[in-house]
Each structure stands twice: as structure tokens, then as C-alpha cells.
Amino acid sequence: MKNDRIEIGEVLLVQVQRVPLKQGDAPDRYYDPSGLVRLPEIRLTPDGVVGISVDGEEVIDAHHKRHPQSRFKGVNGISVGFTAHYERMQRRYGDHLENGIAGENLVILSDIAYTAGELAGCLVFVNPDGSECRMRIYKAMAPCNEFSRFAQRATGRISPSVLKETLQDLDGGRRGFAILLAGDESGVVRTGARVYLERD
């Protein structure tokens, strides 16, 4: 293993969004995490994520280019979060914000709440069988109004001041990061993969 790799954690869970998590019509659109499906592995491609079930069934993520309700925008097909961010959200908003509830494809077990700048370089995912998948952080995922209301356990609209405060609190990576494959090839990430940061 390269000496310039810094271990940052382990993949706690992998998942896809079977359907978009924001449901309904504006201004009453709401966040519904029931479309999340946890799987043993996911295949990552430039077009987005495909989940693979234990039986080999493919489950296309809602941000994949081929999904019938695709939310693909070219750079939002893959996302990652950290348990340290979830711990902070749980302390502030409650235990309903369980690991992965924000919809990231990969959640990494880590004691450190990283920023995008601290993750500059290449993230190397080393699966239990030794295979690797390399990705780069693209940007912090901007929180949305719907998830902010969900964090506040609001069933309807919340005051503009509370919404603004919540959006600011969930920004900077707490809501997760968009990541891109380091190359044009597809890769696979499995639960239990070790994650390393490789500086440029």
C-alpha cells in the first residue's frame, strides 16, 4: 500500500434511492426517505450509481442518467457522507436523522467531520477482496428546504428564520458530498471497504 495514503474510515453502508426522496409539488414538496434501499454493493459509473442486491438484482439510483425519474445533472450522480456529521445532526435535531437518511450512496464510519478542503485529493475505496475504486470530492451537497423541514420534524412549512438557520447549519458537507470517479471507468464499492485519502 502506498505510504501517502491516509486511512479515514470504513464504509458503513451503501444504498440507492429507488425513487426521488423529494415528493409532491412546490411549495408543499416534502422529504420522504422511504425510497432508500440498502444493499451489499453498488456499481459506480460516470452516469451514476446502480445498486446490486444479494441476488444480483440491479437497482438504479434516482440520480442515475437512466432512471425514469432521473435527477441526474452531470455531477450529482454519486454522493458520500460521514457518521461524524450524522452524530452532530442527531445531537441537534434528534435520532430520526439516522446514518444515511440524507440519501448519500456511501456512508463512511469516521470520528472526524471532514470538510471538502480536508478531503482534497483522491478517495481510494479498498473492498474486502482487495479491489479498488478511486473517486474525488466534487463539492459539498447543498441542503434543501425539504430535508431541512424533515430535520426539524416539521409536517408543514416552518418560519423563514428557522429554515434559514437550518439550511446554514446543514451546509458545508454536513448534508454530504458529491463525488466523481477519478477516471472514466466504472468501479464497485462494497460494505466494509476501507477508505483512504491519497494526496495529490
C-alpha positions as CSV (number, residue, x, y, z in Angstrom):
1,M,0.0,0.0,0.0
2,K,1.3,3.5,-0.8
3,N,2.8,5.4,2.0
4,D,1.0,8.6,1.1
5,R,-2.4,7.1,1.8
6,I,-4.1,8.2,5.0
7,E,-6.9,5.9,6.3
8,I,-10.0,7.9,7.0
9,G,-12.6,5.2,7.8
10,E,-14.7,2.3,6.6
11,V,-17.8,2.1,4.5
12,L,-20.6,1.5,7.0
13,L,-23.4,1.3,4.4
14,V,-24.2,1.6,0.7
15,Q,-27.6,2.5,-0.6
16,V,-29.5,3.8,-3.6
17,Q,-32.6,6.0,-3.9
18,R,-35.1,3.7,-5.7
19,V,-37.2,6.8,-6.3
20,P,-36.6,10.5,-5.7
21,L,-36.8,11.4,-2.0
22,K,-38.4,14.8,-2.6
23,Q,-42.1,14.1,-3.2
24,G,-45.1,16.3,-4.0
25,D,-45.4,19.7,-5.7
26,A,-43.9,23.0,-4.7
27,P,-44.5,24.8,-2.4
28,D,-45.7,21.7,-0.4
29,R,-43.0,19.3,-1.6
30,Y,-41.7,17.1,1.3
31,Y,-38.9,14.8,2.1
32,D,-39.7,11.0,2.2
33,P,-36.7,8.7,2.9
34,S,-38.8,5.5,2.3
35,G,-37.3,5.3,-1.2
36,L,-33.9,4.4,0.2
37,V,-32.7,0.8,-0.3
38,R,-29.6,-0.5,1.4
39,L,-27.6,-3.1,-0.5
40,P,-24.3,-5.0,-0.1
41,E,-22.6,-3.2,-3.0
42,I,-23.0,-0.5,-5.6
43,R,-21.5,-0.1,-9.0
44,L,-20.4,3.5,-9.7
45,T,-20.2,4.8,-13.3
46,P,-19.9,8.3,-14.9
47,D,-23.7,8.1,-15.4
48,G,-24.5,7.4,-11.7
49,V,-25.0,4.5,-9.3
50,V,-26.5,1.1,-9.7
51,G,-27.2,-1.0,-6.6
52,I,-26.6,-4.7,-6.6
53,S,-28.7,-6.9,-4.4
54,V,-27.6,-10.2,-2.7
55,D,-29.4,-12.0,-5.6
56,G,-27.6,-9.9,-8.2
57,E,-30.6,-7.7,-9.0
58,E,-29.8,-4.2,-10.3
59,V,-31.5,-1.2,-8.6
60,I,-30.9,2.0,-10.4
61,D,-30.4,5.1,-8.3
62,A,-32.7,8.1,-8.9
63,H,-29.7,10.3,-9.8
64,H,-28.6,7.8,-12.5
65,K,-28.9,9.1,-16.0
66,R,-31.0,6.0,-17.0
67,H,-33.5,6.3,-14.1
68,P,-37.1,7.0,-15.4
69,Q,-37.4,9.9,-12.9
70,S,-33.7,10.9,-13.2
71,R,-32.4,13.8,-11.2
72,F,-29.0,13.5,-13.0
73,K,-27.3,16.8,-13.6
74,G,-23.9,15.6,-14.7
75,V,-22.0,16.0,-11.4
76,N,-24.5,14.7,-8.8
77,G,-24.6,11.0,-9.7
78,I,-22.7,9.8,-6.6
79,S,-22.7,11.0,-3.0
80,V,-20.9,10.2,0.2
81,G,-21.4,11.2,3.9
82,F,-19.7,10.6,7.2
83,T,-21.1,9.3,10.5
84,A,-19.4,12.2,12.4
85,H,-21.7,14.6,10.5
86,Y,-24.7,12.4,11.4
87,E,-23.7,12.5,15.1
88,R,-23.7,16.3,15.0
89,M,-27.1,16.4,13.3
90,Q,-28.6,13.9,15.8
91,R,-27.4,15.9,18.7
92,R,-29.1,19.0,17.3
93,Y,-32.2,17.6,15.6
94,G,-32.9,14.1,17.0
95,D,-32.3,10.4,16.4
96,H,-34.6,10.4,13.4
97,L,-31.6,11.6,11.4
98,E,-30.1,8.1,11.4
99,N,-27.0,7.3,9.3
100,G,-27.8,7.5,5.6
101,I,-31.2,9.2,6.0
102,A,-30.0,12.2,3.9
103,G,-29.7,9.8,0.9
104,E,-25.9,9.5,0.3
105,N,-24.9,6.4,-1.6
106,L,-22.0,5.8,0.7
107,V,-21.7,6.5,4.5
108,I,-18.2,6.2,6.0
109,L,-17.7,5.4,9.6
110,S,-15.4,8.1,10.9
111,D,-14.9,10.2,14.1
112,I,-13.9,13.2,12.0
113,A,-16.4,15.6,10.4
114,Y,-14.5,16.4,7.3
115,T,-14.8,19.5,5.1
116,A,-14.4,19.3,1.3
117,G,-11.0,21.1,1.6
118,E,-9.7,18.5,4.1
119,L,-10.6,15.8,1.5
120,A,-8.7,17.3,-1.3
121,G,-7.0,14.5,-3.3
122,C,-8.3,11.1,-4.2
123,L,-10.5,8.9,-2.1
124,V,-9.5,5.3,-2.5
125,F,-12.1,2.6,-1.6
126,V,-10.4,-0.8,-1.0
127,N,-13.0,-3.6,-0.9
128,P,-12.6,-6.7,1.3
129,D,-11.5,-8.6,-1.8
130,G,-8.7,-6.1,-2.5
131,S,-10.3,-4.4,-5.5
132,E,-10.2,-0.6,-5.5
133,C,-12.4,2.3,-6.6
134,R,-11.0,5.8,-6.8
135,M,-13.0,9.0,-6.5
136,R,-12.7,12.7,-5.8
137,I,-14.8,15.1,-3.8
138,Y,-16.6,17.5,-6.2
139,K,-18.4,19.7,-3.7
140,A,-20.4,19.8,-0.6
141,M,-24.0,18.9,-1.2
142,A,-26.3,22.0,-0.7
143,P,-29.1,21.2,1.8
144,C,-32.6,21.6,0.5
145,N,-35.7,23.1,2.1
146,E,-37.4,19.7,2.2
147,F,-34.7,17.9,4.1
148,S,-34.3,20.9,6.4
149,R,-38.0,20.7,7.4
150,F,-37.6,16.9,7.8
151,A,-34.6,17.6,10.2
152,Q,-36.9,19.9,12.2
153,R,-39.6,17.2,12.3
154,A,-41.9,19.7,10.6
155,T,-45.0,18.3,8.8
156,G,-45.6,21.6,7.1
157,R,-43.8,24.9,6.5
158,I,-41.5,26.4,9.1
159,S,-40.7,30.0,9.7
160,P,-38.2,31.6,7.3
161,S,-35.8,32.3,10.1
162,V,-35.7,28.7,11.3
163,L,-35.5,27.5,7.7
164,K,-32.5,29.8,7.0
165,E,-30.8,28.8,10.2
166,T,-31.3,25.1,9.4
167,L,-30.0,25.4,5.9
168,Q,-26.9,27.2,7.1
169,D,-26.3,24.5,9.7
170,L,-26.6,21.7,7.3
171,D,-24.3,23.3,4.7
172,G,-20.5,22.8,4.4
173,G,-20.7,19.0,4.0
174,R,-22.9,18.1,6.9
175,R,-25.5,17.1,4.3
176,G,-22.9,15.1,2.4
177,F,-20.6,15.5,-0.6
178,A,-21.0,14.9,-4.4
179,I,-18.1,12.8,-5.6
180,L,-16.8,11.9,-9.1
181,L,-15.0,8.9,-10.3
182,A,-11.2,9.7,-10.7
183,G,-11.3,8.1,-14.2
184,D,-13.8,7.2,-16.8
185,E,-14.1,3.5,-15.8
186,S,-16.7,2.0,-13.6
187,G,-16.0,0.8,-10.1
188,V,-17.6,-1.2,-7.3
189,V,-17.8,-0.4,-3.6
190,R,-19.0,-2.9,-1.0
191,T,-19.9,-2.6,2.6
192,G,-16.8,-2.9,4.8
193,A,-14.5,-1.3,2.3
194,R,-11.6,0.6,3.8
195,V,-11.3,4.3,2.7
196,Y,-8.1,6.1,2.3
197,L,-7.2,9.7,1.3
198,E,-4.4,9.9,-1.3
199,R,-2.9,13.4,-1.6
200,D,-2.0,14.7,-5.0
